Structure formats: C-alpha cells, structure tokens
C-alpha cells in the first residue's frame, strides 16, 4: 500500500506538469488501459481506430509477479476507461487505486470456477455465475483464467462493447459491427476445432500449471487426462515428486507436454527430453495486443492441443 501511495504522489507531480501537453496531443480517441493482453486485443478489435489502448502486464510476464511502475500510473491517470478482470490473483493491484472511479471489472457476469486450491484445481471445481452480492473479492479459491472460456469471453466482449458505446455513443454502429464480427470469427474457430477433433481418442498430457480449465471445458477436453507439473512437482523439485511424475509418464505412456512462456520451463523440458516427449506451447495470455491477437492466440493454443488426439 505504501508503494502505491508513493506512486500516486509521483504521478500527481508528473501529470500536473504535463496537462498542457496532454490537451494538445488529444486525438479524440478513447484512452483505454487494460490489465492484460487478451482484454487489450478485444478492445482493439471492437474499438478499431477509435481507441488508444495500453496494457499494464506486458508479454511474457506472469500477473503473479507484476508490480505497477510510475509509467503505468501515468497511463492509468490519463485513461478514460480501465478494463480489469477484478480478481486478486490477476490484477488485484488496481483495487488499491481508490481514487479511480473509471475501473470496469470484467469479472461481472461471467461464470467462475471455484476449487479448494486456486493454483491446483484437480477436478474439484464447481461453476458459479458471478454476481456482485455473492462474490468475495479476496477469495483465494477462484480459478482466475476466465478469459479462456468461450462463453466467458463472449460476455466480456459484450461488456467491452457496451462501455465503449457509453464513452463514445456517436461510434455505436462501428462498435456494434466490430463486436458482431469478433463473435463470428470466434465461433468459426470453435466450430473448426470441434469438427476436426470429433470422435477422436484423447491421450494423456502434461501441462505446466492448471490454467486451462475454462478452455478445456469449452472444448470438451477430458480433465482426467491432464497431469499438472506444478501440482505434482511443486516449486522445490523434490526427488520424490519428480519420481511420482516420471511414474505417471511411464504408466500412462504420456507423449505430450505443454510449457508456458510466462514461466521458467527448464526442468519440465529436461523431463520431456529424457522421455522423448513432444513439447508444445500453451499461452494463457498471448503476446499480441493487436485486434487479432486474442483470436490468433486461441487458434495457436487449439492447434497445439489438437496434438493430444493423434
């Protein structure tokens, strides 16, 4: 909290000195700040050339390891809308900005999964529809990766469209058109994947950490076939835990292992090489915040996931 206060004081100083410059460079676009790349991409798709979007958590960085910097606070201070998820594990740092009243929490209205352990879900999840009155902001039992669920991202994109229209009603027709096109492209990706994997047998596979329950549920991927590296081995890579993992690899004849760009994967790659496993990437966030970034990342993830059917 002390760090946030210091950042706010610095921002106030810098922003006071630059007010004249900001007024002269205003191009009429809605100034958007979003916490993560998937939201930025969807805002860019729906908003088109009517928005200027900045992302707080950059490519390759896990939200769990992110801290706000002065440059981030300057962007926040200058924004018209801030799109956050509104979950402690992802962008809880924005909740400390009590002076900001333009934060839109996109968690509202989506279906969230709860479990006994927010980091390792292990099939004990239940789906709950989010409502303000029954949602605990600081709950540690929420699977935060809601944007990976297809129905959820439709709800989120609808909310983004509504907020853009509210901010710039004169561009309503453009936002409506772009939103409809986004949904069409999304549905096509979903349809193609399901058609290509229909009736195929699914094999066991390993993922780095349990971030994909919404995605797997959306596409009917069997949760019982996944093995979680982080859940079995943990942070300390104990010999006993590694033996447990290698036992599962041998017993289930696991040939596919998925790594993530946001985490050091040297240990998991060693295991993959030792047992001649195929390594693929699953990226929960993506690295491209442009208009097609979310859709392209979804396609890449699904293309790699399709390997578990071969």
Backbone bond lengths (Angstrom), bond angles and torsions (degrees), N, CA, C in turn:
res aa  C-N    CA-C-N  psi(-1)  N-CA   C-N-CA  omega(-1)  CA-C   N-CA-C  phi
1 X - - - 1.463 - - 1.525 110.77 -
2 X 1.361 116.44 -40.54 1.465 121.48 179.46 1.521 110.43 -60.23
3 X 1.343 115.57 -40.76 1.462 120.41 179.29 1.520 110.95 -63.23
4 X 1.322 117.46 -40.84 1.461 121.86 178.95 1.522 110.74 -62.49
5 X 1.342 116.90 -42.07 1.467 121.00 -179.75 1.522 110.61 -62.71
6 X 1.340 116.60 -43.63 1.467 120.65 177.99 1.519 110.66 -61.08
7 X 1.335 116.68 -43.00 1.461 120.83 178.59 1.523 111.26 -61.80
8 X 1.323 116.43 -41.44 1.467 120.48 179.45 1.521 111.54 -63.18
9 X 1.340 117.17 -39.52 1.466 120.97 178.11 1.520 110.89 -64.50
10 X 1.332 116.03 -42.07 1.464 120.02 178.13 1.523 111.11 -64.44
11 X 1.319 115.62 -41.43 1.465 120.12 179.25 1.516 110.79 -62.82
12 X 1.315 117.13 -43.23 1.462 120.86 179.63 1.525 110.62 -58.80
13 X 1.349 115.85 -41.39 1.466 120.32 179.62 1.515 111.29 -64.64
14 X 1.356 115.60 -49.05 1.460 119.62 -178.58 1.522 112.33 -65.59
15 X 1.329 116.13 -42.95 1.464 119.67 -175.94 1.520 111.29 -68.77
16 X 1.320 117.76 -32.35 1.460 120.84 178.52 1.513 110.69 -65.53
17 X 1.330 115.31 -35.32 1.463 120.16 -178.84 1.519 112.40 -76.92
18 X 1.335 116.93 -17.85 1.469 119.07 -172.52 1.518 113.58 -114.38
19 X 1.315 118.77 12.53 1.466 121.31 -177.84 1.518 112.49 -58.88
20 X 1.332 116.79 -42.92 1.466 121.17 -178.72 1.515 110.40 -63.30
21 X 1.346 115.70 -43.21 1.459 119.80 179.95 1.518 110.88 -63.88
22 X 1.350 118.95 -40.78 1.467 122.20 -179.56 1.521 110.97 -61.67
23 X 1.337 116.31 -41.23 1.457 119.73 -178.67 1.518 111.15 -64.93
24 X 1.341 116.38 -35.56 1.457 119.72 -176.21 1.521 112.22 -77.83
25 X 1.356 117.35 -20.76 1.460 119.44 -177.68 1.527 112.51 -102.69
26 X 1.310 118.09 3.16 1.464 120.90 -179.67 1.526 110.08 -66.75
27 X 1.335 117.09 119.68 1.468 121.50 -176.93 1.521 112.07 -102.25
28 X 1.306 117.38 10.71 1.452 120.92 177.52 1.509 114.90 86.31
29 X 1.328 118.02 -3.52 1.461 120.61 179.32 1.530 110.29 -77.93
30 X 1.337 114.88 152.38 1.463 119.57 173.62 1.524 107.29 -73.74
31 X 1.323 116.39 124.09 1.467 120.69 -178.56 1.528 109.19 -89.05
32 X 1.335 114.26 113.36 1.461 121.56 -174.09 1.524 110.18 -113.07
33 X 1.313 116.07 136.68 1.463 122.21 167.22 1.522 106.98 -119.01
34 X 1.325 116.80 130.65 1.466 119.55 174.92 1.520 108.80 -124.69
35 X 1.310 115.27 153.59 1.462 119.17 -174.82 1.522 112.34 -75.30
36 X 1.332 118.22 -37.12 1.463 120.98 -175.11 1.527 111.45 -131.09
37 X 1.309 115.43 159.20 1.463 123.10 -175.60 1.535 113.55 -58.03
38 X 1.336 120.29 -43.96 1.477 118.55 -179.81 1.523 113.46 -54.81
39 X 1.324 117.59 -40.24 1.464 120.17 179.50 1.524 111.06 -68.32
40 X 1.337 116.39 -40.69 1.467 120.17 178.74 1.516 111.02 -60.02
41 X 1.325 116.26 -42.15 1.459 120.78 -179.37 1.524 111.43 -62.18
42 X 1.320 116.44 -45.10 1.466 119.99 -179.20 1.524 111.01 -67.54
43 X 1.330 116.94 -38.34 1.470 120.08 175.97 1.519 110.03 -61.35
44 X 1.330 117.17 -42.57 1.465 120.67 178.76 1.524 111.57 -64.32
45 X 1.338 117.00 -37.87 1.463 120.14 179.34 1.525 110.48 -65.54
46 X 1.318 116.59 -51.14 1.467 120.79 -175.76 1.522 111.58 -74.56
47 X 1.327 116.60 -38.59 1.462 120.58 -176.51 1.513 114.50 -80.42
48 X 1.340 117.10 -24.20 1.460 120.44 179.75 1.516 112.57 56.75
49 X 1.325 116.14 -135.92 1.468 120.33 -178.12 1.525 112.97 -84.72
50 X 1.313 116.29 12.45 1.472 120.48 178.56 1.527 112.15 -98.95
51 X 1.343 116.61 1.22 1.463 120.04 -179.16 1.526 110.85 -128.33
52 X 1.319 115.25 151.12 1.464 122.94 170.77 1.524 106.18 -122.18
53 X 1.329 116.15 114.87 1.465 120.97 -168.39 1.524 111.69 -113.17
54 X 1.323 116.00 134.18 1.460 123.02 172.89 1.523 108.83 -121.63
55 X 1.333 116.05 141.76 1.464 121.50 179.48 1.518 109.74 -110.66
56 X 1.322 116.90 132.98 1.459 120.71 -178.69 1.526 112.12 -76.60
57 X 1.331 117.87 -53.53 1.466 121.14 -177.40 1.526 108.41 -88.77
58 X 1.329 117.82 111.93 1.469 120.54 -172.69 1.521 113.27 -76.91
59 X 1.309 115.09 171.57 1.457 122.44 179.13 1.528 110.77 -58.77
60 X 1.331 115.99 139.28 1.455 120.98 175.92 1.511 115.53 82.18
61 X 1.326 117.56 -0.74 1.467 122.07 -178.46 1.523 109.28 -108.70
62 X 1.320 116.13 131.12 1.463 120.04 176.06 1.522 109.66 -77.13
63 X 1.331 117.79 135.13 1.471 120.18 176.76 1.523 112.89 -55.65
64 X 1.331 116.37 -27.19 1.462 120.63 -178.64 1.529 111.47 -67.04
65 X 1.343 117.20 -21.01 1.466 120.94 -175.88 1.522 112.64 -111.72
66 X 1.316 117.62 14.89 1.469 120.60 -172.91 1.525 111.95 -96.57
67 X 1.343 115.36 138.63 1.465 122.63 173.16 1.521 109.07 -128.10
68 X 1.312 116.70 140.41 1.466 121.06 177.31 1.522 111.08 -64.93
69 X 1.337 115.37 142.88 1.458 121.93 175.43 1.526 108.67 -115.95
70 X 1.323 115.81 171.02 1.466 120.15 -178.85 1.525 110.68 -58.31
71 X 1.338 117.40 -42.36 1.471 120.03 -179.15 1.536 111.10 -61.89
72 X 1.340 116.14 -33.17 1.465 119.78 177.32 1.522 110.82 -68.13
73 X 1.320 116.07 -41.49 1.457 120.60 179.92 1.526 111.08 -64.96
74 X 1.324 116.51 -34.19 1.467 119.97 177.03 1.528 110.59 -64.79
75 X 1.335 116.18 -42.15 1.466 120.18 177.20 1.527 110.73 -62.79
76 X 1.320 115.66 -44.12 1.466 120.69 179.89 1.520 110.66 -61.39
77 X 1.319 116.07 -44.49 1.461 121.34 -178.29 1.525 112.05 -62.61
78 X 1.331 116.23 -30.64 1.468 121.55 -175.12 1.534 112.80 -94.27
79 X 1.326 117.76 2.06 1.464 120.69 -171.76 1.523 112.75 -86.76
80 X 1.332 114.29 154.60 1.467 121.35 172.17 1.528 110.85 -89.53
81 X 1.339 115.89 -39.10 1.466 121.93 179.26 1.523 108.81 -136.52
82 X 1.324 116.28 138.85 1.460 122.01 172.45 1.525 107.49 -115.72
83 X 1.331 116.24 117.54 1.460 120.30 176.59 1.527 109.17 -96.80
84 X 1.322 115.93 116.04 1.463 121.10 175.86 1.520 108.44 -121.28
85 X 1.325 115.70 164.01 1.455 118.77 173.52 1.521 109.64 -77.18
86 X 1.337 115.31 -43.64 1.460 119.93 179.50 1.512 113.15 92.59
87 X 1.340 116.23 24.81 1.465 122.10 177.70 1.523 108.35 -119.58
88 X 1.303 116.26 135.74 1.461 122.75 -175.32 1.520 112.44 -52.11
89 X 1.337 118.04 -43.18 1.462 121.65 -173.75 1.533 112.89 -67.49
90 X 1.317 118.06 -22.58 1.462 121.32 -174.29 1.526 112.00 -104.89
91 X 1.311 117.73 -57.30 1.470 119.77 -175.68 1.524 111.97 -140.77
92 X 1.324 115.37 39.76 1.457 120.15 178.51 1.513 113.41 -61.97
93 X 1.340 116.77 -19.41 1.469 120.50 179.08 1.526 111.53 -61.24
94 X 1.324 117.60 -25.24 1.466 120.18 179.96 1.527 112.07 -73.13
95 X 1.329 116.61 -21.79 1.466 119.41 178.87 1.525 111.82 -66.45
96 X 1.336 116.19 -20.25 1.467 120.28 -178.78 1.525 112.18 -79.75
97 X 1.333 116.14 -9.98 1.467 120.27 -179.27 1.524 109.07 -87.26
98 X 1.300 115.39 73.43 1.463 120.47 -173.20 1.526 112.97 -66.33
99 X 1.341 116.62 -18.87 1.463 119.16 -177.84 1.526 112.12 -81.00
100 X 1.330 117.38 -11.28 1.459 120.22 -176.87 1.529 110.40 -93.10
101 X 1.323 116.72 125.28 1.467 120.77 178.97 1.522 111.87 -112.04
102 X 1.347 116.89 12.61 1.461 120.20 -179.00 1.524 111.87 -111.74
103 X 1.335 117.00 22.79 1.461 121.02 177.87 1.528 109.80 -85.86
104 X 1.321 115.87 123.68 1.466 122.24 177.72 1.522 108.04 -105.87
105 X 1.322 117.00 114.58 1.459 121.86 -179.51 1.529 109.67 -88.96
106 X 1.316 114.78 112.10 1.463 120.44 -173.62 1.524 113.59 -79.03
107 X 1.314 117.12 -2.06 1.460 120.74 175.39 1.525 111.04 -65.95
108 X 1.311 116.05 -25.12 1.461 120.62 -175.25 1.532 111.59 -62.13
109 X 1.324 116.04 125.03 1.455 121.26 176.16 1.506 115.55 93.55
110 X 1.352 117.83 -12.84 1.462 118.92 -178.28 1.520 110.31 -86.30
111 X 1.324 115.59 166.88 1.461 121.21 175.18 1.520 108.84 -93.91
112 X 1.330 116.29 123.39 1.455 120.23 -176.65 1.519 110.61 -110.97
113 X 1.323 114.99 149.42 1.457 121.98 178.84 1.521 109.55 -103.20
114 X 1.316 116.00 131.35 1.455 122.00 175.46 1.524 109.20 -108.13
115 X 1.318 115.98 153.17 1.458 120.75 175.17 1.514 108.83 -149.95
116 X 1.321 115.63 176.52 1.463 119.93 178.32 1.513 111.95 -74.29
117 X 1.315 117.08 -22.90 1.466 122.43 -179.65 1.505 107.06 -139.30
118 X 1.330 117.83 120.32 1.463 121.63 -173.46 1.514 112.77 -66.92
119 X 1.344 118.32 -21.28 1.458 119.57 -177.08 1.524 112.46 -95.98
120 X 1.315 118.08 -29.25 1.458 120.72 179.24 1.521 108.28 -127.67
121 X 1.302 117.40 102.01 1.461 121.38 -167.63 1.534 113.71 -82.39
122 X 1.327 116.47 -34.95 1.452 120.66 169.52 1.527 116.53 49.96
123 X 1.285 119.48 41.84 1.470 123.97 172.07 1.527 114.81 67.77
124 X 1.331 119.44 9.58 1.463 120.13 -179.77 1.519 111.39 -98.59
125 X 1.308 116.79 21.21 1.452 120.27 -171.68 1.523 112.47 -84.61
126 X 1.321 114.20 154.05 1.457 120.30 170.54 1.521 107.58 -133.97
127 X 1.316 116.44 145.46 1.457 120.94 -177.20 1.521 109.83 -93.61
128 X 1.336 115.60 132.22 1.454 121.93 -179.20 1.515 108.65 -131.20
129 X 1.323 116.82 133.81 1.459 120.87 176.99 1.521 109.16 -76.64
130 X 1.329 116.27 127.01 1.465 120.33 -176.69 1.523 111.86 -71.30
131 X 1.308 115.98 131.46 1.457 122.82 170.38 1.522 107.61 -138.02
132 X 1.331 117.22 145.64 1.457 121.65 -177.81 1.527 112.02 -53.07
133 X 1.322 116.29 -43.12 1.455 118.82 -169.54 1.527 114.05 -76.35
134 X 1.365 118.11 -18.52 1.462 117.01 -178.18 1.523 112.69 -117.67
135 X 1.315 116.03 13.70 1.456 120.47 -177.61 1.520 110.69 -103.71
136 X 1.321 118.00 127.96 1.451 121.92 178.13 1.521 108.71 -96.30
137 X 1.344 116.65 114.39 1.462 122.01 -174.47 1.528 112.46 -55.29
138 X 1.328 117.48 -39.42 1.453 120.26 -171.88 1.528 112.49 -101.48
139 X 1.299 116.00 19.25 1.459 118.97 178.29 1.522 109.67 -63.41
140 X 1.324 116.01 136.12 1.461 120.61 178.55 1.525 111.13 -99.06
141 X 1.310 117.12 13.49 1.457 120.79 -177.86 1.520 112.84 -109.26
142 X 1.310 116.76 18.05 1.462 120.67 -177.88 1.521 110.24 -99.57
143 X 1.316 116.05 133.33 1.464 120.28 167.78 1.524 105.97 -77.45
144 X 1.334 118.42 110.84 1.464 120.50 -170.25 1.527 115.62 -80.56
145 X 1.327 119.10 -8.25 1.467 121.43 -169.62 1.529 112.37 -84.99
146 X 1.317 116.15 49.02 1.471 121.52 -170.71 1.525 113.33 -65.93
147 X 1.331 117.54 -27.08 1.473 121.22 -176.55 1.526 112.37 -68.75
148 X 1.332 117.98 -10.27 1.458 120.99 178.62 1.526 112.48 -84.61
149 X 1.320 117.10 -11.04 1.459 120.64 176.46 1.520 110.57 -85.09
150 X 1.309 117.53 133.95 1.465 121.21 -174.98 1.525 111.78 -64.64
151 X 1.310 118.11 -47.36 1.469 119.38 177.99 1.524 111.37 -62.96
152 X 1.322 116.32 -37.88 1.463 119.92 179.18 1.522 112.19 -64.77
153 X 1.328 116.98 -41.77 1.466 118.64 -177.58 1.528 110.34 -69.87
154 X 1.319 117.06 -26.87 1.469 119.46 173.75 1.529 110.41 -67.43
155 X 1.319 116.26 -41.13 1.466 120.53 177.35 1.523 110.40 -64.78
156 X 1.326 116.12 -43.17 1.465 121.32 -179.78 1.521 111.09 -64.12
157 X 1.325 117.41 -44.59 1.467 120.38 -179.18 1.526 111.35 -65.96
158 X 1.330 116.84 -35.01 1.466 120.61 175.79 1.528 110.35 -63.71
159 X 1.310 116.27 -41.00 1.470 120.83 178.56 1.529 110.55 -65.15
160 X 1.320 116.56 -41.56 1.464 120.65 178.11 1.524 110.23 -61.34
161 X 1.331 116.20 -46.14 1.467 120.11 177.96 1.522 110.84 -57.02
162 X 1.310 117.27 -45.69 1.467 121.60 -178.08 1.522 111.57 -62.48
163 X 1.326 116.75 -40.32 1.464 120.42 179.96 1.528 111.14 -68.87
164 X 1.325 117.14 -37.00 1.465 120.36 177.78 1.523 110.57 -66.27
165 X 1.319 116.63 -41.65 1.469 120.53 177.95 1.522 110.40 -63.37
166 X 1.312 116.02 -40.53 1.461 120.58 178.95 1.534 110.81 -62.05
167 X 1.333 116.11 -37.51 1.460 120.91 -178.47 1.522 112.53 -79.25
168 X 1.344 116.12 -32.00 1.468 120.45 -176.94 1.531 109.77 -140.39
169 X 1.325 118.44 72.73 1.471 122.24 -174.57 1.524 113.59 -60.81
170 X 1.326 117.09 -25.42 1.464 119.42 -179.84 1.531 112.02 -67.05
171 X 1.333 117.27 -17.17 1.469 121.54 179.45 1.532 112.45 -105.44
172 X 1.317 116.47 21.00 1.466 121.29 -176.64 1.523 112.12 -56.31
173 X 1.323 118.09 -46.00 1.465 121.14 -176.90 1.527 111.22 -60.20
174 X 1.333 116.38 -41.17 1.468 120.53 179.01 1.525 110.65 -64.16
175 X 1.323 116.46 -46.24 1.463 120.24 -178.91 1.528 111.42 -64.20
176 X 1.320 116.66 -39.59 1.470 120.64 178.09 1.531 110.53 -63.27
177 X 1.317 115.87 -45.48 1.465 120.77 -179.61 1.528 110.84 -61.73
178 X 1.330 116.66 -47.48 1.463 120.53 -178.42 1.528 111.64 -65.52
179 X 1.311 116.23 -38.79 1.470 120.27 177.50 1.528 110.41 -61.67
180 X 1.317 117.19 -46.65 1.470 121.09 179.69 1.524 111.44 -61.13
181 X 1.329 116.85 -39.19 1.463 120.71 177.86 1.527 111.41 -66.48
182 X 1.322 116.01 -38.39 1.467 120.07 177.92 1.525 110.54 -61.01
183 X 1.322 116.60 -46.10 1.464 121.08 -179.80 1.529 110.76 -63.14
184 X 1.337 117.14 -39.29 1.464 120.72 178.59 1.526 110.98 -62.58
185 X 1.333 116.70 -45.35 1.468 120.21 179.37 1.523 111.09 -64.87
186 X 1.317 116.02 -40.24 1.461 120.90 178.43 1.525 110.76 -61.80
187 X 1.320 116.66 -47.18 1.468 121.31 -179.67 1.527 111.69 -62.35
188 X 1.325 116.73 -35.30 1.462 120.43 179.43 1.527 110.96 -66.57
189 X 1.331 116.58 -42.09 1.467 120.85 177.81 1.526 110.36 -61.25
190 X 1.321 115.69 -45.07 1.468 121.11 179.96 1.525 110.58 -62.42
191 X 1.322 116.26 -46.72 1.463 121.63 -178.39 1.524 111.56 -61.42
192 X 1.326 116.92 -43.86 1.466 121.15 -178.86 1.525 111.48 -63.37
193 X 1.330 116.38 -42.54 1.465 119.50 -179.06 1.524 110.86 -64.90
194 X 1.323 115.98 -46.64 1.467 119.47 -178.19 1.525 111.19 -64.61
195 X 1.323 116.23 -37.10 1.467 120.29 179.07 1.527 110.72 -66.12
196 X 1.336 116.75 -39.92 1.463 121.29 -176.37 1.526 113.34 -76.07
197 X 1.326 117.39 -19.98 1.470 119.96 -177.97 1.528 112.86 -110.10
198 X 1.315 116.42 1.84 1.462 121.12 -177.83 1.528 110.86 -59.28
199 X 1.319 116.35 129.94 1.472 124.12 175.27 1.525 113.86 69.68
200 X 1.337 118.13 5.76 1.459 120.31 177.47 1.521 110.03 -84.58
201 X 1.326 115.88 148.66 1.464 120.86 179.42 1.524 110.06 -80.32
202 X 1.313 115.89 133.82 1.465 120.77 -179.81 1.523 110.41 -94.31
203 X 1.334 116.54 138.44 1.459 122.57 178.54 1.531 110.51 -100.47
204 X 1.334 115.94 163.30 1.460 120.54 174.19 1.526 109.81 -70.06
205 X 1.331 116.13 152.61 1.461 120.81 -179.16 1.526 109.78 -153.80
206 X 1.332 115.91 163.16 1.466 122.18 179.12 1.518 109.24 -114.32
207 X 1.333 116.43 134.53 1.460 121.75 171.45 1.521 108.33 -116.13
208 X 1.340 116.33 156.65 1.470 119.02 -176.93 1.518 111.35 -68.27
209 X 1.333 116.90 -54.80 1.464 118.65 174.49 1.519 109.68 -141.33
210 X 1.307 115.78 163.99 1.465 121.03 -164.92 1.524 112.02 -83.24
211 X 1.339 115.45 71.49 1.466 120.31 -174.52 1.520 113.45 -106.12
212 X 1.327 118.23 3.09 1.460 119.20 -164.51 1.528 114.63 -120.67
213 X 1.316 116.95 21.68 1.466 119.38 -177.50 1.524 112.63 -63.28
214 X 1.326 117.21 -39.87 1.471 120.18 177.53 1.526 110.52 -65.09
215 X 1.327 116.37 -42.15 1.465 121.25 179.40 1.523 110.44 -64.43
216 X 1.325 116.62 -47.80 1.466 120.34 -178.92 1.527 111.43 -62.78
217 X 1.321 116.69 -41.14 1.467 119.77 178.18 1.525 111.59 -63.16
218 X 1.328 116.41 -37.13 1.469 120.91 -179.11 1.520 112.26 -64.56
219 X 1.345 116.43 -29.07 1.461 119.92 -174.02 1.528 113.16 -115.71
220 X 1.330 116.67 12.41 1.454 119.96 175.20 1.513 114.47 68.18
221 X 1.330 117.25 25.70 1.463 120.68 178.24 1.529 108.93 -77.69
222 X 1.314 116.63 129.29 1.464 121.62 -174.95 1.526 110.95 -66.95
223 X 1.341 115.83 117.51 1.460 120.31 179.97 1.528 111.66 -65.63
224 X 1.315 116.77 -28.94 1.459 120.19 -179.43 1.515 114.00 -69.25
225 X 1.337 116.71 -12.04 1.461 120.94 -179.66 1.528 112.78 -91.88
226 X 1.324 116.99 -6.75 1.467 119.73 -177.42 1.529 110.17 -91.93
227 X 1.325 115.19 146.75 1.462 122.48 175.85 1.524 106.40 -128.23
228 X 1.328 116.24 129.12 1.464 120.63 -170.43 1.523 110.33 -101.38
229 X 1.315 116.74 112.92 1.467 121.46 -178.74 1.521 111.28 -56.40
230 X 1.327 116.68 -50.21 1.456 121.49 -177.86 1.527 111.21 -64.56
231 X 1.312 116.70 -33.60 1.454 120.63 -179.15 1.520 112.94 -73.64
232 X 1.342 116.59 -32.07 1.463 120.66 -178.74 1.524 110.98 -86.64
233 X 1.323 116.13 -47.91 1.460 121.40 -173.46 1.518 112.23 -88.25
234 X 1.345 117.10 -37.38 1.457 120.46 -178.34 1.513 112.08 75.92
235 X 1.318 116.08 -170.20 1.467 121.25 -174.29 1.523 112.84 -80.98
236 X 1.344 117.86 -20.27 1.464 120.37 -171.62 1.522 114.29 -96.58
237 X 1.328 117.14 -6.54 1.466 121.60 178.73 1.529 112.31 51.20
238 X 1.332 116.91 49.15 1.456 120.79 -179.58 1.526 110.22 -66.89
239 X 1.323 115.37 147.58 1.460 120.55 -176.82 1.530 111.25 -58.91
240 X 1.332 116.43 -41.97 1.460 119.98 179.85 1.512 112.49 -61.53
241 X 1.337 116.31 -39.37 1.464 120.69 179.45 1.523 110.89 -69.13
242 X 1.330 116.03 -39.55 1.462 120.20 178.07 1.528 110.56 -63.47
243 X 1.319 116.12 -37.72 1.468 119.74 177.56 1.523 110.86 -64.53
244 X 1.325 115.69 -38.48 1.466 119.89 178.16 1.521 110.37 -62.11
245 X 1.333 116.48 -42.14 1.462 120.54 179.57 1.523 110.91 -65.50
246 X 1.323 116.63 -46.85 1.466 119.21 -179.20 1.530 111.36 -64.38
247 X 1.328 116.37 -31.68 1.472 119.88 175.76 1.529 110.34 -63.22
248 X 1.339 116.48 -42.68 1.466 120.13 179.17 1.522 110.77 -65.71
249 X 1.325 116.34 -38.62 1.467 120.43 179.16 1.529 110.34 -60.32
250 X 1.333 115.88 -44.26 1.463 120.26 -179.47 1.527 111.57 -71.13
251 X 1.328 116.10 -45.61 1.465 120.70 -176.12 1.522 112.12 -64.31
252 X 1.339 116.57 -41.31 1.466 121.35 -176.99 1.527 112.71 -94.14
253 X 1.333 115.33 -2.63 1.472 120.31 -177.49 1.531 110.78 53.68
254 X 1.317 115.91 50.91 1.469 121.99 -176.18 1.525 109.86 -76.35
255 X 1.318 116.31 128.75 1.464 122.04 -176.70 1.526 113.42 -117.02
256 X 1.335 117.04 -7.85 1.461 119.62 -173.28 1.526 110.42 -124.55
257 X 1.315 114.93 133.98 1.458 120.52 -179.32 1.529 108.78 -136.77
258 X 1.326 116.42 135.84 1.463 121.29 -175.02 1.529 110.34 -115.51
259 X 1.329 115.49 128.46 1.466 121.79 178.86 1.523 109.43 -107.17
260 X 1.345 115.58 168.59 1.465 121.22 -179.81 1.520 110.43 -127.05
261 X 1.334 118.08 139.59 1.466 121.50 -179.48 1.522 113.57 -64.49
262 X 1.333 117.91 -23.69 1.461 121.45 -174.92 1.528 113.21 -82.09
263 X 1.339 117.81 -5.53 1.462 120.72 -175.77 1.528 111.02 -129.87
264 X 1.326 114.85 150.84 1.460 121.20 173.94 1.523 108.34 -67.86
265 X 1.316 116.30 121.12 1.468 119.54 -174.00 1.525 112.83 -113.17
266 X 1.336 117.54 20.17 1.465 120.33 -175.05 1.529 112.08 -61.25
267 X 1.339 117.38 -41.12 1.473 120.21 -178.53 1.523 112.30 -69.36
268 X 1.312 115.37 -41.16 1.462 118.44 -179.30 1.532 110.68 -69.30
269 X 1.331 116.65 -31.08 1.469 120.18 177.50 1.534 110.86 -70.68
270 X 1.321 116.65 -35.21 1.468 120.05 177.16 1.525 110.34 -60.69
271 X 1.324 115.17 -44.65 1.466 120.00 179.35 1.525 110.36 -64.36
272 X 1.325 115.82 -42.69 1.468 120.02 179.97 1.523 111.19 -61.04
273 X 1.318 116.49 -42.49 1.466 120.49 -179.99 1.528 111.35 -68.08
274 X 1.331 115.91 -38.15 1.466 120.01 -178.80 1.520 111.79 -64.29
275 X 1.320 116.51 -34.56 1.466 120.44 -176.79 1.528 112.51 -108.55
276 X 1.321 116.18 18.06 1.474 122.32 175.78 1.522 112.21 52.48
277 X 1.314 115.55 46.47 1.462 121.42 179.76 1.523 110.05 -93.18
278 X 1.311 116.49 150.12 1.461 121.49 176.36 1.528 109.24 -82.68
279 X 1.337 116.18 132.23 1.462 121.88 -178.04 1.524 109.74 -105.14
280 X 1.334 116.00 129.21 1.459 122.37 176.21 1.525 109.12 -130.92
281 X 1.313 115.26 165.28 1.466 120.88 -178.88 1.521 110.34 -106.12
282 X 1.321 115.97 133.91 1.462 122.80 165.71 1.518 106.34 -119.28
283 X 1.302 116.74 121.68 1.464 120.93 -176.89 1.530 109.30 -115.65
284 X 1.328 118.18 109.51 1.466 119.85 -177.77 1.519 113.98 -71.27
285 X 1.331 117.12 -20.49 1.464 120.52 -175.41 1.525 113.66 -111.08
286 X 1.325 116.99 -33.75 1.460 119.70 -174.32 1.514 110.87 80.89
287 X 1.320 115.61 172.98 1.463 119.86 -178.74 1.525 112.91 -126.35
288 X 1.313 116.50 0.27 1.465 121.51 -175.04 1.527 110.03 -117.12
289 X 1.321 116.39 115.52 1.469 120.66 -179.38 1.522 112.77 -94.50
290 X 1.330 117.10 6.22 1.460 119.53 177.74 1.521 110.01 -70.23
291 X 1.316 116.80 176.00 1.466 121.26 -171.88 1.528 113.81 -58.91
292 X 1.319 117.69 -31.26 1.466 120.50 -178.44 1.527 112.61 -98.16
293 X 1.317 116.89 2.19 1.460 120.89 -174.54 1.515 114.18 -58.19
294 X 1.332 117.09 -48.24 1.467 119.89 -178.41 1.524 110.83 -63.09
295 X 1.322 116.91 -47.05 1.464 121.08 -177.65 1.523 111.22 -65.09
296 X 1.333 117.19 -41.32 1.464 120.49 179.08 1.523 111.50 -64.94
297 X 1.327 116.47 -39.87 1.464 119.56 179.63 1.522 110.72 -67.44
298 X 1.329 116.68 -38.78 1.464 120.34 176.22 1.523 110.47 -60.87
299 X 1.328 116.80 -44.59 1.465 120.59 179.39 1.523 111.71 -62.09
300 X 1.341 116.60 -41.86 1.469 120.37 179.03 1.525 110.70 -63.70
301 X 1.331 116.16 -44.54 1.460 119.80 178.94 1.523 111.48 -61.11
302 X 1.329 116.27 -42.96 1.464 120.14 -179.06 1.528 111.49 -70.10
303 X 1.322 116.33 -36.16 1.468 119.66 176.78 1.526 110.24 -60.97
304 X 1.341 116.31 -43.20 1.461 119.79 178.70 1.524 111.71 -69.95
305 X 1.322 116.95 -38.68 1.464 120.17 178.54 1.526 112.31 -65.20
306 X 1.316 116.24 -27.29 1.470 119.20 -179.04 1.528 111.51 -63.45
307 X 1.340 116.49 -17.48 1.467 120.31 179.58 1.524 111.94 -64.93
308 X 1.341 117.16 -25.46 1.469 119.25 -177.60 1.528 112.02 -72.44
309 X 1.335 116.73 -5.58 1.464 120.36 178.74 1.523 111.95 -98.60
310 X 1.314 117.33 -1.43 1.467 118.86 -174.28 1.520 111.54 -98.56
